[in-house]
Amino acid sequence: MERFSVVIDRIEVEVMHEPNPHQGKHSHRVVISSHGSGPALRAEATEFNDVAAFDVAIKSIELQIRKIHEKNKEHKRETIRTLPLAD
């Protein structure tokens, strides 16, 4: 995550279990949110166990960070036509 140079001060992970047997495959819920000076990130996932829900939520957070990095990146490209003429 450091390679994207997005500032994240603190990450909060909340893990919940739904005791209702009708939830079955979606009985575990993970909510990941960031706090601090960087961008506000939040991801939520429900799966059949805690680890699977955590993996889905982490992938969502990583995608958000990647999009923020791409948006902030400078895309200025110099071509032969735009280079200044040398005397």
Secondary structure, DSSP 8 states (H G I E B T S, - for coil): -GGG-----EEEEEEEE---TTSGGG-EEEEEEEESSS---EEEEEESSHHHHHHHHHHHHHHHHHHHHHHHS------TTTS----
